[in-house]
Amino acid sequence: MATLEVDGRIRNLFVLHLDVAAEELTPEARLSEDLCVDSLTAVELLMILEDEFDIALPEDEVGDMKTFAELVTVVAERVDHS
């Protein structure tokens, strides 16, 4: 699956489930500081992403992600290897 498609699907998930405005989802947007993804939201996001893409994402790996672009990259890599 192309990274661009993964990016679009993740954007939709943020808008639908996390009530984040689409224009806030820039590649350099910081997950915690800019997008208000706290630890509880991170767990919710992890479950949503795993369901949407039928992948497994280790919590520690998700915790290391700092920006929206890093999140898209990690998910795209997992999708390509599943």
Contacts in CASP RR format, 6 or more apart in sequence:
PFRMAT RR
TARGET T0000
AUTHOR 0000-0000-0000
METHOD contacts of the structure
MODEL  1
MATLEVDGRIRNLFVLHLDVAAEELTPEARLSEDLCVDSLTAVELLMILE
DEFDIALPEDEVGDMKTFAELVTVVAERVDHS
1 76 0 8 1.000
1 79 0 8 1.000
1 80 0 8 1.000
2 76 0 8 1.000
3 72 0 8 1.000
3 73 0 8 1.000
3 76 0 8 1.000
6 53 0 8 1.000
6 72 0 8 1.000
6 75 0 8 1.000
6 76 0 8 1.000
6 79 0 8 1.000
7 72 0 8 1.000
7 76 0 8 1.000
9 52 0 8 1.000
9 53 0 8 1.000
10 49 0 8 1.000
10 68 0 8 1.000
10 71 0 8 1.000
10 72 0 8 1.000
10 75 0 8 1.000
11 22 0 8 1.000
11 25 0 8 1.000
13 45 0 8 1.000
13 48 0 8 1.000
13 49 0 8 1.000
13 52 0 8 1.000
14 20 0 8 1.000
14 22 0 8 1.000
14 25 0 8 1.000
14 35 0 8 1.000
15 21 0 8 1.000
15 22 0 8 1.000
15 25 0 8 1.000
17 44 0 8 1.000
17 45 0 8 1.000
17 48 0 8 1.000
18 35 0 8 1.000
18 37 0 8 1.000
18 41 0 8 1.000
18 44 0 8 1.000
18 45 0 8 1.000
20 35 0 8 1.000
20 36 0 8 1.000
24 34 0 8 1.000
24 35 0 8 1.000
25 35 0 8 1.000
25 68 0 8 1.000
26 68 0 8 1.000
27 67 0 8 1.000
27 68 0 8 1.000
27 69 0 8 1.000
27 72 0 8 1.000
28 67 0 8 1.000
28 68 0 8 1.000
28 69 0 8 1.000
29 35 0 8 1.000
29 67 0 8 1.000
29 68 0 8 1.000
30 66 0 8 1.000
30 67 0 8 1.000
31 37 0 8 1.000
31 42 0 8 1.000
31 65 0 8 1.000
31 66 0 8 1.000
31 67 0 8 1.000
31 68 0 8 1.000
31 71 0 8 1.000
32 38 0 8 1.000
32 66 0 8 1.000
35 68 0 8 1.000
37 45 0 8 1.000
42 62 0 8 1.000
42 63 0 8 1.000
43 59 0 8 1.000
45 62 0 8 1.000
46 57 0 8 1.000
46 59 0 8 1.000
46 62 0 8 1.000
49 55 0 8 1.000
49 57 0 8 1.000
49 75 0 8 1.000
50 56 0 8 1.000
50 57 0 8 1.000
53 75 0 8 1.000
53 78 0 8 1.000
53 79 0 8 1.000
53 82 0 8 1.000
54 82 0 8 1.000
55 75 0 8 1.000
55 78 0 8 1.000
55 79 0 8 1.000
55 82 0 8 1.000
56 78 0 8 1.000
57 74 0 8 1.000
57 75 0 8 1.000
57 78 0 8 1.000
61 74 0 8 1.000
62 71 0 8 1.000
62 74 0 8 1.000
65 71 0 8 1.000
65 74 0 8 1.000
END
